[in-house]
C-alpha cells in the first residue's frame, strides 16, 4: 500500500503502529519511544494521507477518522516530524512539492482586500478563546525564555523588553509605529516604559476594538492610538517602527513593497525592529493544512529571501538575532493552557474546532523542535550611524527594565 511505503520512509525513530481501515496492523520505526498507535476509520484515507500527509492527516484528526489508541497527539506528531524530509525520497512527493513551490506566489498574493479577509479568518475569532491560552497581555507571538523555568507571563514580558531594547528608546516622546499591533500589548508597553507616542495598526476589527479599550482603561489614550488600517496606507514618518508576528502574513509578492514602505515611514535617523518566524533551510512552501485552516495567505520566509529585498530597499541591517527553541516552549505553554480549558473552548466553538486547535498548537511546536522553523529579529536603519557601534545599549536597557520590574514586585 502506498501509505505504508510512505511511513517506512518517514518513521525512522520511535514506534508507530498503524491500524488501517481494514483492521490490519502495520509497524514502523526502530522500536524506541514514544510508542504510538493510530487507527484509520476510512479506507479513503489510505491514499489521501499518502498523497498529502499533512493536509489529509490533519483533517482526519479533526474529523475523528484518525484516532489515537496509544500515545498522545504530541507523541504522534513528534515521531512523524523527526524525519519529515524523508518523504521527498518518493518521486511522487518530489513532483507534488515542485508543483506546490511553483504555485506559492499565487497562494501568497495578498492585496489589501485579501489581507483583511485572511486576518479576519484567524484574529477575529472569539476573544474568549484567546483568553484561554495566552498570557494576560495577550501576546500572540514567540516569548523570550531568559531562563528555562520562566513562566509564560515572565517570558512574554521579557520578549517586550528585549524588543524595546533594540528600538533604542533613548529619549521620551519618540513617535513609534507598531505594524500588526495585535491586542495592543506591545504599544502599551512602549508608551509606559519609554514615554513613547505610539500608533498601532491592524486589520483585525476585534483586535483594534480591544486595543482601544485597553488604552483608555490604562489612561494612555493620549499617547497610544490604534487604527484599523493596512500598513500600505500609512503616510506619516516615525522615529521607530516595530512589527512583531505580522511579517509571516505579508507573502513573497509583497516583500518589496513592504520594505519600501518601511523605509518611507522611517525617519532618516530612525530604527526599526522586525520580529518574524523564519525557516533555516532556504525557501520553501507553506504547510497545506496550516494554509487552509489557520493562516491563509501566510508564508514563513528564509533569510535568504528577506535580506536581498532589504538591501534593494536601501536599508541597513544593523543587527540580526535568531531565536530557536523559544517558540517551541511558547507553543508548549499555550497548548498546556488550552488543554486545561478545553471544555470551555468546546462551548465557545465545538469539538472539531478543539481538535483543529490542538493539531495547530502541537504541530507548530514540533515544527520548531524537529524541523526548520525558527524566529528572527532584524534591526533596520536608514543610516549606518543611527545606532551605537556596539550592542551594549541593548543589554544595558534590558537589564535596567528587568531590575525595575523586580524592584516593583518586592
N, C-alpha and C positions, 0 to 999 in steps of 0.2 A: 504494500500500500504506500502511496506517495507520502502520506503523513509520517509513517514510521521511518522512512528514509530521511525525511527532514529532521526528525527528532534524534536519529542516530548521529547526524552531524552536529546538532545543536547542543545536546546534553553530554558534556564531557566530564563534569564533576557533579557530585550529588547523585541522588537516586530518584528517578521518576518512573512510576508505574502508570501506564495509560490503560484504562478500561474503555474499549471502543463501544460504539453503539450496538454492536452485536454481542457484547459481553466478553469478548476476548481480551486477555491481558498482554501487554507489551511492556518490557522493562528496558530502561535506558540509564546510562551513566556508569560511574565507577563503583557504585555500591556504598559510597560515603554519605555523610549527612549534607543537607537535610534529606529526609525521606518524604516524598510527596506522592500521593495517588490521586489522579483525576479521572472523572468519568464523563464521557460524552453521551448525550441523550438523543442525538440526532445524527443519522448517517450522513446527511449532507455536510456536516462539519468536517468529516474526514478530508474532503477535497478543499473546502473553504479555508481551513486553517493551513493546509499545505501550501495553498496559493498565496495567502495573505495572513501570515501568522498573527501579527499584532492586531489588525482590524477585526478579523474573524474571531480570534481568541478573546479579545476584549468584549466584543458583542455577545459572544456565547456566555461569558461570565455574567454580564449584565442581565441577559435573558434567562439565566438559570439552566441553560442547556449544556453548560460545562460546570460541574460541581467538584468540590474538593472532598475526598473521603479520608485523606490523611495529610497532615501538614496544614500550614496556613497559606493565605494568599501571598504573604511576604516570602515564604519559602519557595512557592511555585514560581513567582516572578524572578526571585534571586537565581535559581538554577537555570532558568530559561534565558537569562540575560548574560550570564557569565561568559558564554562563548557565542554571543548572538551573531557576530560577523561570520561565523562558520556557515550560516545558511546560504551565504553567497558563493559557496563552493558549488552549489547547484546551478547548472546552466540556465534553468528556468528562472530562478531567483535573480540571477545576474541580469537577465533580459528585463525582468519586471522592474528592477532597481534603475536600470538605464532609462527605461520609459518614464518612471516617476521623476527622475532627475531632469529629463527633457521638459516635463510639464511644470516644474516647480515655479517658474517665472509667472505662469498664468495662475497658479494656485495662490501666489503671494501678491497678486496685483491688487493693491488696496487704495483706490481713490477715496475721497472723503466720505462718500455715501456708504461704501462698503466697509470702511474702517469703523464707522459708527455702528453698523449692524453687527460686525464682529465683536466689538467691545460689549455691546448690549447682551450678546449671547452668553457671556460669562460673568461680566461685572455687574449686570443689572439683576442678578439673582437676588433672592431674599437676603436682606441684611442679617436676618436672624440666623441664616445658615453660616455666614462668615463668623458670627459671634461664637459659634460652637467650637471652632478650632483655631482661630487666630488669637494673637495676644490682645491685650486690652486696647492697644493703639491701632489695631487692625493693619499691621504691617504685613502686606501680602507679597513679600519678596524675601530673598535669602537673608537670614540673620547672620550675625558675626559672633562666633563662639570663641571668645578670647581664652576661655578655659573649658575643658571637656564637660565639666559638670554644671555649666551655666544653665539657668532656666531659659525657656523661650522668651520670657519677658526681659530678662537681663541681656540676652543675645540680640534681641531686636533693638533695644535701646543702644547697645554698643554699635550696631550697624549704623544707626543715625549719627552717632558721634563720629564714627570712622569716616563716613562720607562727608560730614560737615567739616572735619579737619582738612580734608583735601580741597575744600572750596575756598580756603584761605579767607576766612571771615574776620579780617583784621581791623575792621572799623564798623561802628554802628551805622544803620541806615542804608546798607547796601541793598540795591534792588536785585531780587532773586526771582528767576522763573523756574517753576517746577513743572516739567513736561511729563504728563501722565501722573498726576498728583495723588491718585487713589482716593482714600477717605481723608486725606489732609494731614496725616501724622507727621510726615517729613516737613511740610511747610510750617506747621505749628511749632515744631521743634526749632527750626531755624529762626523763627521770629522770637521765640522765648530765649533761646540760648545765645543768640548773636544780635538781638535787636534789629533783625533784617526786615525789610519791606518785601513781602513775598506774594507773588501771583502764581496760583496753581491752575493748570488747565487739564481737563479730562473730557473724554467723550461719553462717559457714563453718567446718565441722569441721576441714578441713585447715589453714586459717589459724590457728585457735586452737591447734592442736597444735604447729605450727611456732613460733608466737609464744611459747608457754610454754617450749619448749625453748631458744629464744634467750635469754629472760630468765634461765633457770637457768644457761646457759652463760656469760652475761655477769656472773654474780654479783649480779643485780638482782632475784632472786625475792622479796625482802622489800619492795621498793619498787615493783615492777611486777607486776600480775596481769592475767590475761585470762579472760574469761567468754564461753561460748557462749550468747548471750542477745540477745533483741530489745530495742532501746532503750526500747520501751514498757513493759518490765517492770522497769526500773531504779527504785530508790526513794531512794537516798542523794542528798545535796546535795554540790556540788563548787564549789571556788574557780574552776576553769577548765574549760571544755568545748571540745574541738576535734573537728571532723568533716571529714575530707578524702576526697573522692571517693565519699561514701556517699549524699549527698542526691539524686543522679541516680536512685537506686533506690527512692526514697520514693513517688513518684507523687502526682499532684494531689489525689486524695481524702484523702490523709494529711498534707497540708501543715499544716492547722490543728492536728491532734493532735501533730505533730512539734514545732512551735514552742511549743505549750502545755506539752509535756513538757520541752522545753529550759528554759523559764522556771522550771518546778517544780524542776528539778535544779540550777539555777544559784543560788548563794548571792546575797543581796541586793547585795553589793559585787563579785560575780563578773564574769568576762569570758569570752565565747565567740567562737570563730572558725569560720565555715562556709566551706569551700572546695568549689566545685562547678562543673561545666560548666554553661554557660548559653547562651542564644541572644539575639542583639541585635535581632531583627526582630519581637519580640512573640510571643504564644502560638502554638504550632504542634502538630505531631504527631510521634511517634517514627517514624523511618525503618522501614518494614516489614521489611526484611532484618535490620537490627540487632535489632529486637524479636523476631524469630523465632529467630535463630541466636546472638546474642551476649548481649543484655541483656533478657530477657523481663520485662515489667512496668516497664521503665525509662522515664524521661522527662526530657529536658533542658529546664528551665524558663526563661522570660523573667523578668527582674527585675520586670516589671510584674505577674507572677503571685505573686512571692515577697514583695515589700515590703508589700503590703496585709495579708497574713497575719501578718507580723512585727508590724506596727502594732497589729493587733487582739489579738495575744498580749501586748501591753504591754511590748515590748522596745524599747530604744533601739538604733538603727543608728548606731554611733559611727565607723565607717569602712567605705568600700567601695573596692575596687581591682579593675580589670578587666585581666586578663592576656589578651592577644590571640594572638600567634603563638607563645607559649611552648609550647603543647601541640602545635602543628604540628611544632615542632622536636623535641619529645619523641617523638612518633609516628614521625618520620623516623628517629630513632636506634633506636627499638625495631624498626622494620622492617629496618633495616640489620643489626642483631644477629640477628634472626630468620632472614634470608636467609643469613647466614653459617653458621647452624647448622640449615638447613632439613632436611638429610638426617637429623639426629638427631631433629627433630620428626616426620618421617615414620615413623621407627622407633617412636616413642612412640605415635603415632596412625596416620594413613595419609595418602595423597596428597590425598584430598578434604579432609581436615581442614586440611592445609597451604594449599591454595588458599583455603579459607574464612578462615584466619587472615591470609593476605596481603591478601585483599579487605577484611577488617576494618581492618587497620592502615593501609593506603593510603587506603581510603575515608574513614576518620576524619581522617587528615592533611589530605586535600583539603577536608573539611568545615570545617576551621579556616582553611585558606588561601583558599578560594574562596566559602565560603558564610557562614552566620550564626553559627557556633559560636565561643564564647569561654569563658573561665573567670572567675568572680567570687569574690572573698573578701569576706565581710561580717563585720565585728566587731560583736558584740552585747553589751549590758549591760542589767541591770535598773535601774540608777541612772545618771543622766547624769554623775555625778562619779566613776564607777568607774575611768575612765582619765584621764590628763592632758589638758589642753585643746589641746595641740599634739602633733604627731606625732613630735617629736624623739626620744622614748623608743624608738620603733620603729627608727629609723636608728642610734641610739647602741648599742642592744643587738645589732643585726645586725652592725654593724662590729666590735664587741668580740669577738663569737663567731668571725667570719671571721679576725680577726687572731690569735686563739688557734690556730685551725686552721693558719694559715700558719706561725706560730712552731713549732708541733709538727712540721710537715713539714720544717723546716730542720735 
